Amino acid sequence: MSTPDRFQDYNLDERVYDEMFLPAGEPREHCQRLFDALSDFSGEQLASVQERVTRSFSNEGITFTVYGDEEAEERIIPVDCIPRLLPKAEWDFLDAGLTQRLRTLNLFLQDVYGDAGIVADGVIPADVVYECPHYRPEMRGFTPPQGTWVAVCGTDVVRTNDGFRVLEDNLRVPSGVSYMIANRKATKASLRRLYRDSRVQEVEHYGRLLQETLLELAPDGRVNPRLALLTPGVYNSAFYEHMFLSREIGAELVEGRDLIVRDGFVYMRTTTGLQRIDVLYRRVDDDFLDPSVFRSDSVLGVPGLMDAYRAGNVALANAPGTGVADDKSVYAYVPDMVRYYLNEEPLLENVETHLCRNSEDLEYTLDNLDKLVVKRVGESGGYGMLVGPHATPAERAEYAEQVRADPNDFISQPTLDLSRSPCLIEGNFEPRHVDLRPFILHGRKTRIVPGAFCRVALRRGSLVVNSSQGGGGKDVWVLQD
């Protein structure tokens, strides 16, 4: 099958930014080498590349869990073999914007658990902060090591014809970085010559940067501090990632039952006795972290952990209470936070957001449900949302009743024309909507590897990129000059 035939279903739409092609159909300058390589591949060669990439994920056991109404199902994450390319100038812009944003969010968290100047000065309403279910009064008056509330952040970035926008910040227990590295490993191995000729910037050193970041948070004076990664266990949807990261950073992989607090310090039980833990990279939600402070019925956490943390005898990444800064209502105020704390204009803008807690925004949302995406402020993973243009009238009517019943729990946004990137679909190239999740690390300084987990809405016409909702992933190549 000739290249033109394989691209015959590749329909460009002037309303949608295409990551590979200009509106007239020519490849973008930084994509020319990739386009030429795809043009030279036979159908059999392309099928072989896709099969090797898919097999790599299967052999590595790279899975995620989908939770249904009655049971959970473990699946291999779908992966597309055609990388998404970004020129260095675009990445440098994203790097600067993401660094600015995480710096701001850490300052916001320190503020709202302290004097709350941003509330007193009327930049953000008090009820938006203090009525957020992720605001933890237990953290008031606390300052974490290095002032780092968020050491690991996964920010979702989308592109439209108007440029890059931040869709949401993931600050509690952000996941997906293992998919970024696995995508790179699989695609690099299957497209070796193209990868080398393209002078792609590396991402495989993420584990080293994460380790450096976590060690910077260790209690003062500790020589050779010991790291541990706290996991809910093998039934967690991200357990593969927990195993992967514990190996990458040289940390013990522990569950709550493996830890004990003695005299204000955290120890790991071992066959040779107790060993002190200095930094805990926790992948357990706040509610379950310490049953003596949060949910008393939790069997996943460690009694006394919060006392050890507040005493400065162990560091937690990320700090409890960070969820108030990634609440979807609070998200609407992040550009104002940048101006307030840094006296700078935000480099990365938000998506226009309507807060249904405001009467005018509520009426606008209800009057335009057929045009909007409506989300619950505390949900993630694509759950609990309505994509108005793709919903039936009955679904919109039912959702409207939920919004009316609890307006504070909802925000709405315009239905974005997310950028599209070529994917190999049944032997042909077809455009699919994509986003980016770069991972930002912050200790004494901010570190970002030049790459991201690129999520793909693999279902034709779908805008939902979440793997739990039928999405998949692909590699992101950030090119050198």
N, C-alpha and C positions, 0 to 999 in steps of 0.2 A: 504494500500500500504506500503510495507516495505521500510526502509531507503535506502537500496541499489537501489531499484527501483526509489526512488525520486532523487537520485544522478546519475541516469543512463545517463542523458544528461549533466552532469557536466564534461566538457572536459578540462583537463589541457593541457597547451601549454608551453613548456620549454622556449619559447621566452618571455612569459608574467608572471610577478610576480603575484602569487596568495596570497591574504591577509589571507586566512585560511589554505591552504594546501601547504606542501612542494612539490617539483617537483615529488617525487616518489608516492605521494598520501596520505601520513600520515598528520594528522592535525598538524599545528604548535603548539608548547608547550603551548603558551598563549591562543590558541583557543580550547584546548582539552575539557574544560568544556562546551563551546558552542556547539561543535560538538556532545558531548554525549547527551546534552539536545535535540538537533534537532533529534538525532537518536531515542530518547525515545518518541517524540511527534508522535501522530497519524496524519494522513492526516486531519482529522476533527479538531484536536486541532490547527494545523498550520493555517488552513483556518480561524479559530476563532480568532487567534492572529492577522492575517493580517486584518481581517474585523474590529476588534476593533481599530487598529492603523489607518486605513483609515477613520473610522467613527469619530475618535477623530479630525482629520483634518477638516472633513466636518462640525462637530458640532461647531468647533471654527471659522469656516469661513476663514481658512488659504488659501488664494488665491494668485494668481499672474495674471498678464495681458499679453496676447500675442497680439502683434500688427501686424495685417495683412495688405494687400494692401489697403483694403477699410474700415475696421472696427477693433475695439479692442474686444477681447474676454476674459472674466474672467474665470479662471479655478481653481479647487482645485489642489494643487501640489501633484503629485503622490508620495507615500512614501512606501518604502519597510520595512518590519518588522524585517529583520535579521540585527543585528548591525554589524558594522565593528569594529574590536578590534585592539588596539595598546598597546603594553607593555610599562611600565613606561620609560624604557631606551630610546625607540624610541621617545616618547613624549618629554622627557627632551632634546634630541638632537634638535628636532624641535623648542622647546621653546627658546633654546639658539640661534639658527640660525635666528629665526624670530625677536627676540629682537635685535640682531646685525643689521639686515637688516633695521628695522624701525628707529633705532638710526641713521644709515647712511643716510636714505632718508630725515630725518628731517635736518641733517647737510647739505645735498645737497641743499635743498630748501632755507635754510638760506643763503647759499653761492651764489646761482645763482640770488637771489634777493638782494644780497649785492655786494661784491667785485668780485665775480665770479672767485675765484682763480683756481678752477678746469678747467675752460675754458682757463684762461691765461696760465696755466701750460700744456695745450695740452692733458689733460686726456680725455676730451670729446669735440667734435667740436662745435664751436660757433653756427653754423646753426642748429645743432640738438636741441639745447636748445632754441634759440631765434626765430626760425621759427616754433617751436611747437605751434599749435593753442591754447594750454592750458596754455602757458606762459602768465602771466598777468603783463605787464609793470607797472600797477597801484600799484603793491605790492613792487616795488623796494624801498629799504631803510627801509623796515618795519621789525620789530622783534615782533612776536606774544608772548603772555604770556607763560612763561617757555620755550621759544624757540620752542614751539610745533606747527608746521605747520599741522602735521597729528596726531590727537588725537585718531582717530578710523581708523583702517586699516583692510581690508580683503584680505589676500594673498592666492592665489590659488597655492596649492602644489600638485604635482603628484609624483607617484613612478613608476620606471621601475626596471629592474634587476640590473641597475647601482646605485640604491638608490633614495633618494628624490631629486626633483628639483622644483624650483619655476617657475611656468608657467607665472604668472603675478601678479602685485600688484594693488590693488584697493584702491585708496587714496582719491577720490573725495567725493562720497556719497555711500560708500560700503554698500551693503544690504545682507540679508540672515541670520542674527543672530537670528531673530525670528524663522526661520525654525530649526536652531540648537536646540533651547530650546523646541520648539514644538515637534520635533522628540524625544528628551529625555523624555518629559512628556508622550508621547503616548507609547513609547516602554517600558519605566520603568513600567508603569501601567499594561502593557500586559504581561510582563515577570518578575514579581516581585521577585520570588524566585531565578531565574537565575541572575538577576541584583544584588541582595543582596549577593549571594554566590560569585559572580565575583569580589566584592570589587571595584566597578567602582567609579572613581573620579567624583565629581559633577560639573555641569555647570550652575545650576540654579541661582547662585549668580552673574551672569554676569551683571545684572541690577545694583546691588549695586556697582560693580567695575566701571561700566560706570559712575554712578552718582559721585563717588569719583573722578574719572578722570576729569570730567567736572567742578566740584566745585573747583578743583585745578587751573583751568584757570580763575577763577573769578577775576575781578578787585581788586587790593590791597585795603585792609581796609573794604571791604564789609562784614557785619555781616549777616549771613543767606542769602546768595545770592540766587536769584530766577532763575530757569532754565525754558527754553521753547524749544520746538521742532518745528521747522519751516517746514511745509509740503506744497507741491504744492496743496494738496486737495484730495478729495475722488476719483478722477479719475486717480490718480497716481498709477502705477503698484505695488508700495510697500506701499500703504496706510495702509494695515493691520499691517505691521511692525511699521509704524509710531505711530499708536494707541497703539500697544503693548509696544513699548519702552517708550512712554510718561508716561504710567502707571508704568512701571518698575522703572523709575528714578525720579518719582514725579515731572514731568515737565508739564507745560501747553502745550497743542497741539494747535498750532496757524497757521494761514495762514497770508500771507503778509498784507492783509487788516485789520488784528487784531492788527497790530503794527503801531507805529508812532514814529518818532524821534523828540524830542523837546530839544533845547539847548544842542545838542550833546549827548543826552542820549536816550536809546530805551525804549519805554513804551508799555505795552499791554492795550488795551481798555477793560474795564470791566464795569459792571452795577454800580459799586460803584466808578468809576473814573479810572484814569491812575495808573498802577502799573509798576514799573521799572523792566526791564529784564536785568540780569547781564551776563548770558551765554546762547547763542543761538546754539543749536545743529541743524544745518541746513541740511535739506534733499532736498534742492533746488539747482540746478546747478548754477555755477558761472554766466552764461549769464543772469540769471533771478533774481539775488540776489538784485541788487540795480539799478533801471532804470536811476538814475542820473549818474551812472558810467559805467555800462555795457549796456545791451540792453534797449533802451529807451522805447520800446513798451511792456516791461514786466509788467504784472499785478500780478505776483506771489511774487515779492520782496517788499522791503521797501525803499522808497526814503530817502537818508541820512544815510543809515545803514553803508556804508563804512567809512563815516566821523566819526561816533561814534566809529567804530572799530579802526580806525587809531589813534583816540584820547585816546584809552585805556579805554573807558567807557563801553564797552561790549566785551565779548569774543565770537569768532566764532569757531565752530568745525564742519568740518575741515576748515582751512583757505582757502580763495580764492587763486587760483593759484597753488594748490597742484597737479593739473592734469599734469603739466609738468613732474612730477616724476613718473607717471604711464603710460606715453606715451610708446608705444611699441618699438619705436626706442631708447628712453632714457633707457628703461629696459636693453638693451644689455650692457650698461656700468655700471650697478650696482655692479658687482664684482670688477671692477676697482675703484668704489667709496669707497667700503669697505677698500680697500688697501690704498687709498689716505687719507681718513679722519681718519681711526682708526689704520692704520698700522697693520692690521690683515688680515689673509686669510679668505675669505668668508666660513662660515660653510655650507650654502645652496647655491649650484650652480644654475645658470640659465640653461635653455634649450638652446642648440646651436641655434644661431639666425643670419640670413643673412639680412643685411639692403639693400634693393633694391635701395636706394639712392647712393650706391657704385656700380660702373660699373661692377666689377667682381662678386659681389653678385647678381646683376640684371641678368647677363648672366647665372650664376649658377641656379638661380631660374627659369628662363624661360626654361632652358634646362632640368630641373628636376621636372616640374610641376606635373607629375604623381606620384611622390614620396613624395612631400612636403605638408605641411599645410601653406597656404598663408593668411595673415591677413592685414586688414587696421589698421594703427597705432592708430587711434582714436576710433575704434569701440569696443563694448563690447557685452556681452550676446550671443555670437555665431553668431552675424550678420556680414555680409560682408566678410565672410571668405570662402576659398576654401580648402576642404580636397581632395587633388589631387588623391589619390588612389581610392576614392569613387566617383569621378566625371567622367562624360562622356567626350570623346574627344572634343565634341562640347562645353561643359561647360568650359573645360580647355582653349580652344582656345579663347573663349569670355573673360575669365578672364585675359588671357595673354595680350589682347588688353588694358584692363583697367590698368594693371601694366605698360605697355610700355608708356601709356599716362601720368602717374603721378607716377614715381618710388618712389618718396619721401614718398608716402602715404602707402607703403607696406613693410612688412617684411615677411620672410619665415622661417620655422622651419621644422626639420625632423618630419615625422609622428611617434609619440611615441607609443610604446606598453604600454599604461597605465595599471597599475595593475588592477586586477579584484577581485571581492568579490562576495560571494554567494548571490543570490536574489531568492525569492520565486516567481516562474513564473508558473501560472496555475497548482499549486500543486506540482511542482518539483523544485529542486534547480538547478539554472543555473548561470554561471559566467557572470558578467557584469562589464564593465569598470567604474572606480571610480576616483574621486579626492577629495581633502580636501580644505576647506576654513576656516582656523582658524581666529579668530578675536583678534587683538592686540590693546591694549589701551595704550596711552602714555600721561602722564601729568608731574608731578614731577618725576614719575618713570614709568616703563613699567609693565603692567599687562596683563596676558593671562590666560583665563580659560582653563582647560585641556579637550579640546574637540573642535569640529569643525562641520560645516555644510558639510556633505559628499554628494556630488552630484553624481548621478548615470546615466549612459547612458542606459536607460531601453530598448531601441530598440536593438534587437539582432545584434551584429556586429558593432554597432555604437560607435564612439569615442567622440561624442558630448554630454556633460553632462548637458548643460544649459537647465533649465526648459522650456525656450521659444522655444527650439528645440527638445522637446520630452523627456527630462531628468527628473529625480526625485531626491529623497533624502533618506537618511537613517541615523540612529543614529550612533555616534562614541563613543565607550567605551574606555577610557584610564584607564588601570588597575593599581591598586596599586602593589607594589612589592609582 
